[in-house]
Amino acid sequence: MPELPEVETVRRGLAPVLEGQVIVQADVNRPDLRWPFPDRMADRLTGARIERLRRRSKYILADLDRGETLLIHLGMSGRMLISGGIVGDFVHAHAAPAKHDHVVLHMGQGARITFNDARRFGAMDLMATDSAPDHWLMRDLGPEPFANDFNEDYLIGRLAGRSMPIKSALLDQRIVAGLGNIYVCEVLHRAGINPARKAGRIAARRVAGLVPLIRQVLEEAIAAGGSSLRDYRQADGELGYFQHGFAVYGREGQPCITPGCAGTVARIVQSGRSSFFCPLCQR
């Protein structure tokens, strides 16, 4: 599932060809993805100008000049691909329609944005922009990792007294929005914290230290274009490459890269997800 860095990378790739542009035609080629599309989605998008493209947690939000916002969730295999528009230094020609091209946006300057989703776990929805924070997918989300209200005091307060593992706490979207399995594993390794440690039993100074580490890992991942493990692609079709710098994720049985550590990366399962960590240097 794409996490914050992957979604932010896609948003940044789409922004130059979407922001300020009119959707000349919207093609909706099926009635649903993970959930049914909203009523008359093609008609409501056709002719609308995209005023702003933003991200909330793992969702891309396109604010339209009609007072509505298009929510896009990539799901497990969703891709937003650009053709006929300039992406970096290149112009990508329009590809022939593919089997899983479920939504296609034809933009005013000739670009085409295609939402391709082979597994159909992605989603799109339309809502009033003013009420977007109350949408059922977003109303319970915690602060963004880069926001001012996500700070040391906030995180210490939210984790105080909690008996859940620290890994589970950081994955809880009500505590902090956008973090996923890959990046929490990497953050906890840098912090030297075992993913099974109870969140409320970790010293406040160590909890405080998680805030800058979370931002550091996410910034590095965004700069690398995210992590491509299976289906994820950037908006220009290229792979991200942060996975080449993983310290622990997916490295079970390999040596820990922490200087001076003789440990071996281990894997445990927490809430159905693999946690990778070094038992020697993560306490």
Secondary structure, 3 states (H helix, E strand, C coil): CCCHHHHHHHHHHHHHHHCCCEEEEEEECCCECCCECCCCHHHHHCCCEEEEEEEECCEEEEEECCCEEEEEECCCCEEEEEECCEECCEECCCCCCCCCEEEEEEECCCCEEEEEECCCCCEEEEEEHHHHHHCCCCCCCCCCCCCCCCCHHHHHHHHCCCCCEHHHHHHCCCCCCCCCHHHHHHHHHHHCCCCCCEHHHCCHHHHHHHHHHHHHHHHHHHHCCCCCCCCCCCCCCCCCCHHHHCCCCCCCCCECCCCCCCCECEEEEECCEEEEECCCCCC
